[in-house]
C-alpha cells in the first residue's frame, strides 16, 4: 500500500501528486468531459487519445486555481501528433471532470 497523505481541501495538491491522481482517475474510468470541453475538443481537433497522451506521456501540471471551492489543475504538454495543448481538470468526490482543452 502507498503512503497515506492527509487531504486538506484548502491547499492544492503538489504537481506530481495531482498528475498521479489525474492518471488514476482516468485509468479507473472516473472521468467525465464537460459539454464545454467536448465543444472545445471538437473545435481544436483533439480527442480522448490526445488527452490520454497528454496526461500519461507528455504533460505536467503547470498551474492550479480554486474555483467555487474546487481545485482545478492545468496539465500542459503535447497531443498525439505533437501539437501543443493543455487541459483543465477538476475533482469532485469520486469523479474527475475535464473542464476545457486549449491549444497553445
C-alpha positions in Angstrom: 0.0 0.0 0.0 1.2 3.5 -0.8 1.9 6.3 1.6 -1.2 7.9 3.1 -1.3 11.6 2.6 -3.6 13.8 4.7 -6.1 15.6 2.5 -6.5 19.3 3.1 -9.2 20.8 0.8 -7.9 24.3 1.5 -4.5 23.5 0.0 -3.7 22.4 -3.6 -2.1 19.1 -4.3 1.6 19.1 -5.3 2.1 18.9 -9.0 3.3 15.3 -9.1 0.5 14.2 -6.7 -2.1 16.0 -8.8 -0.8 14.4 -12.0 -0.8 10.9 -10.4 -4.4 11.5 -9.2 -5.5 12.6 -12.7 -3.9 9.5 -14.2 -5.5 7.2 -11.6 -9.0 8.7 -12.1 -8.6 8.3 -15.9 -7.5 4.6 -15.5 -10.4 3.9 -13.1 -12.9 5.4 -15.6 -13.9 8.1 -13.2 -13.6 10.8 -15.9 -16.3 13.0 -17.4 -15.7 15.7 -20.0 -17.9 18.7 -19.6 -20.1 19.7 -22.6 -17.9 22.8 -22.9 -14.8 20.6 -23.0 -16.3 18.4 -25.7 -17.1 21.6 -27.8 -13.6 22.8 -27.4 -12.1 19.4 -28.3 -14.1 19.4 -31.5 -13.1 23.0 -32.4 -9.5 22.3 -31.7 -9.4 18.8 -33.3 -8.5 16.9 -30.1 -9.9 13.6 -28.8 -9.6 11.3 -25.8 -6.4 9.8 -27.3 -4.8 13.3 -27.2 -5.9 13.9 -23.6 -4.6 10.4 -22.6 -1.3 11.1 -24.3 -1.1 14.5 -22.5 -1.6 13.1 -19.1 0.4 9.9 -19.4 3.2 10.8 -21.9 3.9 14.5 -22.4 2.1 16.5 -19.7 3.0 18.2 -16.5 0.8 20.1 -14.1 1.6 23.7 -15.0 -0.8 25.5 -12.6 -3.7 25.3 -10.3 -6.6 27.5 -9.1 -9.5 27.3 -6.8 -12.9 27.9 -8.5 -16.2 27.7 -6.5 -14.4 25.8 -3.7 -12.9 23.1 -6.0 -9.3 22.9 -7.1 -8.5 22.9 -10.8 -5.3 21.6 -12.3 -3.9 22.7 -15.7 -1.9 20.0 -17.5 0.3 21.3 -20.3 2.1 19.2 -22.9 1.6 17.8 -26.4 -1.1 15.8 -28.3 -0.5 12.5 -30.1 0.6 14.4 -33.2 2.9 16.8 -31.3 0.5 19.8 -31.2 0.9 21.9 -28.0 -2.1 21.6 -25.8 -3.4 22.0 -22.2 -6.3 20.5 -20.3 -8.0 21.7 -17.1 -9.2 19.0 -14.7 -11.3 19.4 -11.6 -12.1 16.8 -8.9 -15.4 16.5 -7.1 -15.8 13.4 -4.9 -15.0 10.3 -6.9 -15.3 12.0 -10.3 -12.8 14.0 -12.3 -14.2 16.5 -14.8 -12.4 17.7 -17.9 -13.3 21.4 -17.7 -11.8 22.5 -21.0 -9.0 21.9 -23.5 -6.7 24.6 -25.0 -4.4 24.6 -28.0 -1.4 26.7 -27.1 
